[in-house]
Structures are given as structure tokens and as C-alpha cells.
Amino acid sequence: MTPTSETPGTRLQPPRTARAFTPAAGRFAPTSLYDPVAALIRERLWRGLLAMHVAPRPAEVIVDVGCGTGSQALLLQRIEPAARVVGIDPDPRILTVARRKARVAGASVDWLQGMGDDLVDVLGAGSADTAVSSLVLHQCPLPMKRAILAGLHTVLRPGGRLVLADYGLQRTRLMRTAFRVVQLADGRADTQPNADGILPSLIAEAGFDQVREAEVVSTVTGSISVYVARRAGG
Ligand SMILES: C[S@@+](CC[C@H](N)C(=O)[O-])C[C@H]1O[C@@H](n2cnc3c(N)ncnc32)[C@H](O)[C@@H]1O
């Protein structure tokens, strides 16, 4: 990876602009509610499945885009302490929570502030072995979903892996109804394409190969899918 490095936990480069994003707990709830609410949506199961597909290895560089309070990045580092895990999020308040959790856990994740479409500027092309992102794309407008996926493709080395967990195709009436809670929090315009099952085609459009929905976990807020894909080459 090309570190734009300074002290871990400080911003490496200023964001291009202070741009709008939906905060972790949605438009109406405070960030402090995020972790307690996440625990109610079978978090251990889908985070564990994401980690299983990542299967972190020593010295591997793993980037977590939209890392939020850092739960996924910290889990990956706990599984393989010799991996270099980098968490990126545009929200400075949520990064404060992530840093605190890392301190308590004695983990050494690098936390960077940045939007998902600034990834290449922040990390450098071809710098990561694996890229992960969880519960981010459903909160983003369609052009941003595309820009983040394009950025993820570019920051991965050839042969690098993408593992995403997010609300995907809502297959049943029950799951579509449950997903309305998320749509209320995050807005219908950004979330509906996910519910309609757009993610696999967006991932493929960004240039990834071997795209598949590997897991589907039903939760009280709709089903969360784990998608895996590869950057060609390597
Ligand atoms: C629902 S939270 C998920 C956090 C974390 N990935 C997890 O699994 O708990 C969504 C996160 O995405 C971040 N986010 C929103 N828009 C983003 C964007 N355009 N690029 C990168 N991160 C973004 C938010 O700040 C928030 O922390």
C-alpha cells in the first residue's frame, strides 16, 4: 500500500470537499445509537460470514470503506493480528468511536477520514489485497454507489478480493416490509435500488469478475447479503 502515512488515526489527506453523506444511524437517530441497534440485526452472524469470506492472512492489506464505529475492521484484525487493516469513513465523530473501541481492544487499525469515492487519492491504486464494506452502499445515491465500487476496484491489486455486506434484494413481502424501517432512516431514493437487487450488476459494471451473492441473512430490518467478487489478474 502507498501510505500517505503519518500518525495512525489522523487524517492523511484532507477530503476533496466536505460533502454530504448519510450518517451511520440514518437521518434522524444519533450516532451513539448505532452499535446498540446494529446488535439487534443479527450482526454477529453476517459480520462473521463476511469475515469467513475474507479469511484474513498475515501481511495482507485489508481496506474497510465506510468503516463506521469500526466493528468489522476490528473483527478482521482480531482474526489476523498480522494483517494491516485500514478503516475509512467520512464522519469524524464516528471515527472517534472507532478509535476508542480500538484502544480498548488493543488493536492497531489505521483510521482515515475520507469519502468512498476518494479512495484512490487516499490509498493509491493497487494498494490493497482485500476490500470490504458493510452497510454503506444502501445509504448512498446511485452515482456514489458506482463511484465507491469503481474506487474499490482501483485500490485492489490485480487478483484482489472484494467482500461486501449490505441490504440486497429483498425477496419476500416480509423482508420488503421489514426493510421499510431502513428506508425511513436512510431515505427511499438511495435504498430502493438495493432492495431491487441492483448490487451484483453494479459490482460487475465496476469491472469485477466472479461476482456472486454468497450469503443471505434475514433480519428484522430486511435481508443482508454478502457479495464476493475479484479484480481480474494476479
Ligand atoms: C450504516 S453505517 C455502517 C458502518 C460500518 N461499515 C458497519 O458495518 O457497522 C454506514 C457508514 O458509511 C459511511 N458513509 C456514508 N456515506 C459514505 C460514502 N460516500 N463513502 C464512505 N463512507 C460513507 C457513514 O459515515 C457510516 O459510518
The ligand as an SDF file (V2000), in Angstrom:
LIG
                    3D

 27 29  0  0  0  0  0  0  0  0999 V2000
  -24.6180    2.1280    8.4080 C   0  0  0  0  0  0  0  0  0  0  0  0
  -23.0060    2.6750    8.6810 S   0  0  0  0  0  0  0  0  0  0  0  0
  -22.0630    1.1670    8.5500 C   0  0  0  0  0  0  0  0  0  0  0  0
  -20.7930    1.2550    9.3130 C   0  0  0  0  0  0  0  0  0  0  0  0
  -19.9120    0.0100    9.3030 C   0  0  0  0  0  0  0  0  0  0  0  0
  -19.4330   -0.3040    7.9840 N   0  0  0  0  0  0  0  0  0  0  0  0
  -20.6000   -1.1840    9.9000 C   0  0  0  0  0  0  0  0  0  0  0  0
  -20.6280   -2.2390    9.2780 O   0  0  0  0  0  0  0  0  0  0  0  0
  -21.1050   -1.0580   11.0300 O   0  0  0  0  0  0  0  0  0  0  0  0
  -22.5890    3.4640    7.1590 C   0  0  0  0  0  0  0  0  0  0  0  0
  -21.2740    4.2060    7.2230 C   0  0  0  0  0  0  0  0  0  0  0  0
  -20.9620    4.6390    5.9090 O   0  0  0  0  0  0  0  0  0  0  0  0
  -20.4230    5.9320    5.9890 C   0  0  0  0  0  0  0  0  0  0  0  0
  -20.6780    6.5640    4.6910 N   0  0  0  0  0  0  0  0  0  0  0  0
  -21.7880    7.1770    4.2480 C   0  0  0  0  0  0  0  0  0  0  0  0
  -21.5920    7.6290    3.0000 N   0  0  0  0  0  0  0  0  0  0  0  0
  -20.3240    7.2870    2.6450 C   0  0  0  0  0  0  0  0  0  0  0  0
  -19.5250    7.4800    1.4880 C   0  0  0  0  0  0  0  0  0  0  0  0
  -19.9960    8.1340    0.4130 N   0  0  0  0  0  0  0  0  0  0  0  0
  -18.2790    6.9900    1.4730 N   0  0  0  0  0  0  0  0  0  0  0  0
  -17.7750    6.3190    2.5500 C   0  0  0  0  0  0  0  0  0  0  0  0
  -18.4920    6.1170    3.6720 N   0  0  0  0  0  0  0  0  0  0  0  0
  -19.7320    6.5840    3.7210 C   0  0  0  0  0  0  0  0  0  0  0  0
  -21.1430    6.6090    7.1430 C   0  0  0  0  0  0  0  0  0  0  0  0
  -20.3890    7.6640    7.7030 O   0  0  0  0  0  0  0  0  0  0  0  0
  -21.3020    5.4340    8.1110 C   0  0  0  0  0  0  0  0  0  0  0  0
  -20.2700    5.3810    9.0470 O   0  0  0  0  0  0  0  0  0  0  0  0
  1  2  1  0
  2  3  1  0
  2 10  1  0
  3  4  1  0
  4  5  1  0
  5  6  1  0
  5  7  1  0
  7  8  2  0
  7  9  1  0
 10 11  1  0
 11 12  1  0
 11 26  1  0
 12 13  1  0
 13 14  1  0
 13 24  1  0
 14 15  1  0
 14 23  1  0
 15 16  2  0
 16 17  1  0
 17 18  1  0
 17 23  2  0
 18 19  1  0
 18 20  2  0
 20 21  1  0
 21 22  2  0
 22 23  1  0
 24 25  1  0
 24 26  1  0
 26 27  1  0
M  CHG  2   2   1   9  -1
M  END
$$$$
